[in-house]
Amino acid sequence: MIDELLPCPFCGGNAALYSKQLQNGDHIMNVRCEVCKASTRMFGCENNNYDDENYWNQLAAKKAINIWNLRSEKE
């Protein structure tokens, strides 16, 4: 499921997907550079009304990864 993360656009460092579980059970995720700590905003999907929590967590992860990998065509 996890798409490949491109290197950090600022320093070229490796990036990683981070997840945090909220008190209500929902997860929020973002991608962050392990070197300079540049990051995407947090992405989450409420899953309280759905049976497949894994699907909603994957959707939040996919959003964060897609934003991180978004690059200008001029680069």
SULFEN-V950881 format. One line per field, one symbol per residue. ss: DSSP state (H for helix, E for strand, - for the rest). burial: + if it has 9 or more other C-alpha atoms within 8 Angstrom, else -. A space follows every 10 residues. Layout:
BEGIN
ss: ???
burial: ???
END
This chain:
BEGIN
ss: ---------- ----EEEEEE E-----EEEE EEE-----E- --EE------ --HHHHHHHH HHHHHHHHH- -----
burial: ----+-++-- --+++++--- -----+++++ ++++----++ --+++-+--- -----+++++ +++++--+-- -----
END
